Amino acid sequence: MLSLAELWSPIRLTLALASITTVLLLVIGTPIAWWLARSKARWKEAVAAVIALPLVLPPTVLGFYLLLALGPSGPGGWIGGFFGLRTLAFTFEALVIGSVIYSMPFVVQPVRNAFEAFGDRPLEVAATLRASPWDTFWTVAVPLARPGFMTGAVLGFAHTVGEFGVILMIGGNIPDRTKVLSVAIYDYVESLQWAQAHILAAGMLVFSFSIILSMMILGKRVARPGA
Amino acid sequence: MNQSAATISARYAGVLGSFELDVAFEVPMRGITALFGPSGCGKTTILRCVAGLNQMPGRLVVGSEVWQDDVAGKSLKPHERAVGYVFQEASLFGHLSVRGNLRYGYRRALKNGIPETIRFDDVVELLGIGYLLDRATGELSGGERQRVALGRALLAQPRLFLMDEPLSALDRMTKEEILPYFEALRASLSIPVLYVTHDISEIERLADHIVLLDSGRVIAVGRLNDLLADTRFPLARNRDASSVLEARVNVFNAEDGLTEIDIGGEMLVVPGRVGENGSTYRVRIGASDVSLAVDRSSQTTILNVVPVRVLDIQPLDEAQLNVLLTIGHREGGPKLLARITRRAKRVLGFAPGQQMYAQIKAVSLVRSTGRLPTSTAK
């Protein structure tokens, strides 16, 4: 009855989704956070609001629009056409796209805060020490913002792991392709498979607790040196 | 535009925020030039424009290099300008050790193929920061931090040193601890310095030239004492206005315990043994410590009586006058500022051109200029 492979599949899928999403979030979110922290454009707060939208939007609303966008008559279907697909919806790629959008504020916000926290001065100092802006970014801004990156990465990862509504809307419930942890738990409960639901749910509980705990410990350790 | 290669020539005219700046000055490419004025006069803005941290329409030529020329549409980026900038706060990089901070600009300068005229070990020794190299920056005292910041800027191999009130964030004790390093720097390096301050005592001690500023305009540019003593400018109107003069140690008189010093050919004495014969010092003479007499009075406890010629007399307030003097009876002697009462002038009845005698109550040594105060001279 209790099939290990059956339990492992959603865990593996979830870890893959969260890892890929976190890497993409750092790659995409960092320049956005930098721009939000440094730009003097008046409309930047509008951009910040759009990025923060998933914080307040019901996941089903976001999922609904994503479904339309990824479906056959949206841009997703058009792009899918190049790969011989009729639609991007109900694929692992759809989950990645949805997760990146859904978890974006959890990465952009702490990284932006970290970029803002040290002000202009370290960047000016670096410029007077012959460092180009690109050089300064990598050798001063990123190291100084490290706590923000760590918080962002952990939050982005954890939030992706816990995602449910958006996934259900755009991924469906296809084993080995889109059936991630949260959906699997829901599925087990629906079909009254309590033991399986227990194992996955308790696992999530432990995972979440260790994430929060390690973040707090890390946060303390990072706060100490420097000043 | 024809200009000598041995100057820094700056011109800025524009608006930054709500502040309007319109300045032009040319200062020598050596020694310390103080940008001096009340807060809000634009001195820091000028410094930031020179570093390229602020942009303002204008032109900047440092020696033979054009750093900004709006006509040619040229303005070097901050990192392309060979400056060493010392900010008011040390602003060390918190993620790097002291060594990492010192090496930041140093590595980049050498990588750009700039010759290593300022060596790492020399700077560490000059600033006495060897014992700090492997520390985290958070563990340093205020004075140590500013010394490291100074060293970090130096090691970027600058052609021009910019200092924005580098001592103002420090308490008095720490300031006294740091000043000798600035003096050592001045004596051992030939890099020109633009030094922003509103503290006249720092100017008296460090500056060779002054750019006097007020509300975004240049009031005067000149050599230190020419501006300190000039009755037309606000420095001479300060309550503790002074003259700062170069003096050469002549001889020590062991019997009286006095050292005879030579200022523009006239001899003054100062208490105690001061330096070696022939070494030069900078001395400060407060305007209120100078009184005037029509002849060389013999009946006085004041030892320092020198012949002077009156150059200019300007009213200061309802009771006092500023009198600009030149020491000695020759043309072009060092200038000395005296502060006297209107009544004394009425009684003595003197006028510009007249030869008189200045009685100098106190002469304070500001610093040694002729040799290094530390043993690291190379």
Contacts between the chains, C-beta under 8 A, distances in Angstrom:
chain1	res1	chain2	res2	distance
A	121	B	87	7.0
A	121	B	89	7.7
A	121	B	91	5.0
A	122	B	91	6.7
A	122	B	93	6.2
A	124	B	53	5.3
A	124	B	78	7.4
A	124	B	85	7.8
A	124	B	87	7.8
A	125	B	85	7.3
A	125	B	87	7.0
A	125	B	91	5.0
A	125	B	93	7.3
A	126	B	79	7.8
A	126	B	93	7.9
A	126	B	104	7.3
A	127	B	51	7.9
A	127	B	52	7.5
A	127	B	53	6.9
A	127	B	77	7.6
A	127	B	78	3.8
A	127	B	79	4.9
A	128	B	51	5.7
A	128	B	53	7.5
A	128	B	78	6.1
A	128	B	79	7.7
A	128	B	81	7.9
A	128	B	83	5.6
A	128	B	84	7.1
A	128	B	85	3.8
A	128	B	105	7.7
A	128	B	153	7.2
A	128	B	156	7.3
A	128	B	162	7.8
A	129	B	79	7.9
A	129	B	104	5.2
A	129	B	105	3.1
A	129	B	108	6.5
A	129	B	152	6.9
A	129	B	153	7.5
A	129	B	156	4.9
A	130	B	79	5.1
A	130	B	82	7.8
A	130	B	105	5.5
A	130	B	108	4.2
A	130	B	109	5.7
A	130	B	112	6.6
A	130	B	156	5.7
A	131	B	79	5.7
A	131	B	104	7.4
A	131	B	105	7.7
A	131	B	108	5.9
A	132	B	77	7.6
A	132	B	79	5.2
A	133	B	79	7.7
A	135	B	79	7.8
A	135	B	108	7.5
A	136	B	79	7.9
A	139	B	104	7.7
A	140	B	93	6.3
A	140	B	95	7.8
A	143	B	95	4.1
A	143	B	96	8.0
A	144	B	93	7.6
A	144	B	94	6.7
A	144	B	95	5.6
A	146	B	95	7.5
A	225	B	94	7.4
A	225	B	136	5.4
A	225	B	138	6.1
A	226	B	94	3.2
A	226	B	95	6.3
A	226	B	136	7.1
A	226	B	137	7.1
A	226	B	138	5.5
A	227	B	94	6.2
A	227	B	137	7.7
A	227	B	138	3.9
